[in-house]
Amino acid sequence: MKRVVIILLIQILFVSCGKYLNKYPHSGTPREHITNEDAGLLVTGMYNIAQYKPTFNGWALFDLIGGDIIRTGATSANTPKLLVEGAIAPNGSIVTSPWNGYFAGLYQINSTLSVIESMPESQEKREMLGTCHFFRGLYYYNIVTRWRNVPIITGQKGEKQQQKDEDLVWQFVKEEFRQAYLLSADFTDKNYVSKEAAQALMARTCLAMGLKEEAKSLAEGLIENEKFSLSDFNHIFRGKNNKEEIFTFANLVQESSVNMSSYYYTKESGVGGGYNFCPTSEAMAMYKDNDKRKEISIAYQGNGQPVLNKYCSGDAGRDPLYIVRLAEMYLISAECQGYPKGLDRLNELRAFRGLDAVNPSDQESFIDAVLDERRLELFGEGFRWYDLVRTGRYTSVIGVDDKYSVLPIPARELSLNGNLRQHPLWETSGAI
């Protein structure tokens, strides 16, 4: 299945929505005329949509508001606190563009799912259904971590949707990944949905839900899986063969307008760049010289300008979007085992990255050590904000009001759908 967007077929079958919770795409071709090949092309289209619909704001958000990345050359937003307070608002693009992208993508997924469900039973059908559930789970994971109480949309009917409690949304996410696990093919390629990719994201989901024993078991299953092993950063983030990536979007130029490196690299990089954002001085200083991740994670360009270095194509191309790697499973297992049992997995990862073992004295300092390691390992990959939020550290670390631990629902959506209610933290702050 070629990883090239099938624009014509998608346009024929699905008309995108402009007001994302009120208009719905529809099929322009009778379902009985849809072939296995057509359905396969629709699934290929989902890969494309899942890459570009969230926009750069969707992919980079947790880094931008997590305290590690700031704007360059902007005195109004050159500290994490100022960036957060200036960017997160009901009408801000950092909020609205991911919301629009996720819900537009969901309608495409639901439409594709309804087409595939009408096909005769086959192994190919099962695997395509698995891919649909995987992407719907991934979309809703990203939605619930940001907005918490949101509509659960599984069909194409035009009624204005009611919000669901956060706990119900999390249960839905977990079930989507469970279905993906049951239906998907075994892992063969990091750029395709697999049973193992669904297992990894179910581990991440269970961690967020506080289901520690289940999360640990899922993570350990992947750590012990001979298909995967820890790999050097210069293999992972420079396009070389490795066994660490469990699922990664290829994000080819033909498929996507999301150019991560262009926002982070300078024009002096040799491949160009807009240099809109850069790491904080604290983030630059957190890597020790013997940390094997340092050179690939951060660098200096031009006149000593600090850059996030994991995405290296600049204006010249596109970089992959890393969804889940084996190292995260080590950190999930460690966190879920707690102190002192989790120290073995934590220090095993640290040793592979060239660092000495840590030896915290209690559970609280152990969690601090795990979060520090997640920050080093997953820097720039979209984890920091939610790591701080889910562990109750965000407002104290960044120094902002509690409302910034959840995103406001876009004001436009509230005006279009009277069934939606702003999150209480934003209602009490006077947000529209």
N, C-alpha and C positions, 0 to 999 in steps of 0.2 A: 504494500500500500504506500504510494508515494506521499511524501510529506510536503505536498504543494497544495495551496488552497484551491479548491474547486469552486471558484466564484460563480460561474454560470449556474451550476446545479443548485447551489445554496440560494441564489436569487430566485430561481424558478420555484423551489419548494417552500421557502420561508421568506416572508416579508418582515423585516425588522420593525421593532416598535419604537416609537418616538417618546411616548410617555410610559415609562417602563412598568408601572403597576396597573395600567389601564388598557393598553392596546396589546394585542397578541398576534404573533405570526400565525400563518395558516398554510396549509398545504395547497399547492396549485396543481398537483398531479394526483390522480386517483391512486389510493394505496395499493390496489390490486395490480397496478402497473409498475410498482416499485420492485426492482430486481435486487438480488444480493449485491450485485456490483454497485447499484445506486445507493443502497444502504451503507455499503462500505465507504463510499465517497462522502456520505453525510457524516459518518464517524470521523473521517479524515478532516472534514470541515470543523468538527468540534475541537480537534487539536489546535487548529488555527485560531478559532474564536477564543479559546481559553488562554491563548498567549497574548493577544493584543487588546481584547475587550477591557480588562481591568486597567489599562493604561499604565504609564510609568508610575503615576501616583499610587495605583493599587499595589504594584510590586515593591515599591520603595518605601511605602508609608511607615511601616514599623521601624525602619531605620531613621527616617526623617523626624519622627516624633518620639523616638526612643532615647534621644540624648546623645547619640554617637555622631550624627551628621548635622551640619548647619549650612545655611546659605553662605555663598561667597560674596564678599564685597557689599553686603547689605547691612547697614548699621541698624536697621529696624528689625533684623532677624538673625543677628550674628551670635546669639547664644541659644542653647536648647530651649530655655524657658520662653524667650521672645519668639522663636520660631513656632513653638506649639501654640502660644496665645494668639499669634498673628494668623496662623494657617487654619486652625481647626475652628470652623464656624459653619452654621447651617447653609450658608451660601458659598462656602469656599470650594474651590475646584479639587482640593485634596480630599474632600468629603464627597462631593457630587460625582466626580468622574468615575471613581471605583463603584459607587452605588449603581450608577447607570450601566456601567459595563457588566457588573455581576448579574444584574437582573435581566439585561438584554441577553446575555449568554445563557441564563437559565431557561428562558423561553425557547431558545434554539435547542437546548438539550432535551427539554420536555417534548418538543415537536419530534425530534429524532427518535426519542424513546418510544413515542406512540406509534411511529411508523414501524420500527423494528419489532415491537410487541405483536404486530399483526402478521408477521411473517411466519412461515412454517417452522417447526422446531428443527434445530440443527446445532452443532457445536459452534459454527460460525455465528449464529444468532446469539447463543449464550455469551460468547466473548464480546460481541458488540454491545449487548445489554450491560455487561460488566463495565465496559468503558463508559457508558452513559451514567451509570450509578457512581463510578469513580469521580467523574467530573462534577456531577451534582453534589457529591459529598465535599469535594475540594472547594467549590463555590460557596457552599453553605458554611464550611469551616471558616472561610475568610469573612463571610458576612456576619456570623454570630460573634466572632471575636471582636469585630468592630462595633456592631450596633446592638447586639444582645437580643432584645425582643423584636422579632421580625416576622413577616408573613412566611409561611411554608408553602411554596407554590409547586405543585406537582402536575398540574394540568394546563389547559389552554383556554379555559372559560373566562369570560370577560368581567366577572364580578369583582368589585373592589375587595381587596384582601384584608382579612383581619390579622393582627399580630398574634404571635404565640409567645408564651413565656420562654425565657431563655433555656430552661431545663428541657423543655420539649424540643427546642431546636437542636440542642446538643444530642439528644436521643436520636433525632432524625439523621444528623450527620453520622453518628456511629453506625446506624442501620444501613445507610448508603454505602459506607465502606465495607460493612459486612457482606452486603449483596455483591459488591465489586469483588471481594475476596472469593466468594463462592462461585462466581461466574467467569472471572477473568482467566486468561491463559497464564501459564507459568512464565517466570521472567526469562527473557532472551535478549532484551535490548533496553537500555536505560531510557530511550526516547519513546517507549511504548508502555501503555498501561499494562500492569501485570498483577497477579495474585500477591506477589511480594510487596509491590508498591502500595496496594490497598492495605496490607497488613501493617506497613510502616505508618501510614496516615491514621490507621485505627489506633496504633500505639500513641501517636501524638494527640489524638482526640481523647483517649482514655486518660492521659496525663492531665489534660485541661479539665476533664470531668471529675478528677480526684479518684479515679478508679485505678489505684496504684498497682495492685497485684496483677490486674489484667494488662495494664500498660507494660509492666515489667516483663510479663510472660511473652507478649507479642514482640517486644524489643529483643529479648534474649533469643527468641526463635530466629530472628534475622542475623544476630551476631554469630550464632552457631551455624548458620546456613553457609555451606561451602561456596555458594555462588558469589559471596560478598566478602570483602576484607578491607581494612583501612588502607588508604593510598596516600601518596605524597600530594601536597597541594599543587605542585607544578604539573602533575598529571591531571588532576581534577579540573583545575581552572585554566589550563592551557591546551585543552583539547586532546590530550593523550589518552591512550588506553588505560583504564583503571577498573577496579572492582568495587569501588566505594559508592558510586552513584546508583541509587535505586530507581529514581525517576527524575528526569530532566527534560524540560522543553528545549527542543533544538533551536527554536526562535530564529529561523532563517530569514534572510532579508526578504525573500519572496513571500513569507508568511506573516510578517509582523512589523509594526511600526514602533515597537518598544525597543529603544536603544539605550540601555542602561549606561554604558560607558560614556556616551556623549555628554551625559549630565555630570559625570565625575571626572573625566580626563580634561587636561588643559590643551590649548591649541599648540603648545610646545611639545606635546607628547610624541609627535612623529606621525600619529594617525588622526590628529585633530581632537576636538572636544569643546563643549560649551562651558564647562567648569561652572555649573550652577550650584553644586553642593560639594562640600568637602568634609573630611573627618574632623572632629574636635581635637584640640591638643591633647585632651585626656585620652581619647581613643588612640591617637598616634603613640602615646607613651605607654599603653598597656602591654605592648608586645616586648618581651625580653629578647635580647640579641640571639640567644640560643633557641628561641622558638622557631621551629621550621616553617611555621605558617606566616611569619612576619613579612618576608619579601613579597609574597603573592598577595597578602591582604592589604598592605599599605605601601606607599612609596612617595617620593618627592619628585616633582617635575618642574621644569622651567626655573624660576627664581626661588626654589625651595618651597613650592606650593604643595601642600599635602593632598594626596589623592587616595581614594578607595581603588585598589588595584586588581580586585578579582575579575572585573569586567574590563577587558583590555583592547577592544576593537576601536574605541573612539568614534569618530564620525565615519570611519571607513567600512563599518559592517555592523553586525549584531553579535551579541554574546548569548550563550545559553541561559535559561532561567532555571536555577537549581531548586527543585521542589523538596527532595528528601535524599539524605545521604546516610551512610551507615554510622558515621560519627554521632549523629543525633541519637541513634538507638543506644549507644553507650551512655550518653548523657541522660536519656530517659530512664534507662535501667538503673543508673546510679541514683538519680533523684528519687525514684520510686522505692528503692531498697532502703534509702535513708542512712542515717549514721548508726553504726560504723560500717554496716555491710556494703553500702554503695561505694565505699572508698576504693575497692578493688577495680571496679569498672572505670571510675573517674581517673585513677592514677594510671591505669592501663592505657587510656587515651592520651594522657599527658606524656607518658613515656614515649609513645609512638611519635608525638610531636616534638620531642627533644627536651622536655621539661622534667624537673625533679618532682617527686611525689609531694602532695600536700597532706597535712595531718591535722585537720580541724579537731577541736576538743568537744564539740557538742552538735546537736542537730541544727541549731540556728546558724552556726558558723559553717557547717557542712553545706547547707543550702546556699549560703553566700559563695562558697567555693564552686559549687555547681553552676551558679549563675555567672560567675566570673569566667568559668571555662566555656559556657555557652556563648558568652560575649566574644571571647577570643576565637572560638571555632566557627561560629555562624555569623560573624561580622559582615554586614552588608547583604545578608541573605533573607532579611525580613522576619526577624524574631524578637528583637530587643524590646520594643514597646510592650508586646503582649507578655513576654517573660516577666517584666516588671509589674504589669497589671495583675496577672494571675497569682503572683506571689505577694501582692499587697504592698509593693515597694515604690510604685510609680510616682505618686504625688510627692513623696518625701525626697526621692532621688532627683527629680526634675525641678521640684519647687513650684508646682502649679496646683490649681484648684482640682478637687475631686472630679469635676465634670469632664476633665480631659482624659479620664481613664475609660471613657466610652465616647464614640463618635455620635454627633447629633444626626438625626435623620434629616436629609436635605429639605429645606423649606418648601421647595417646589413640590416635593412628593406629599408633604402634609396638606398643601392646598389642593392637590388633585385627588387625594384619597382621604375622605373624612374619617375612615376607620383607623387611620394611623394616629398614634400618639407619640409625642416627643418623649425621649427618655427622661425620667423624673429629675435626674441631675441637671439636665439642660432646661427643663420646664421651670425649676426653682431659680435658675440663674437668669431668667428673663429672655431666653433664646426664642426666636420666632419659630 
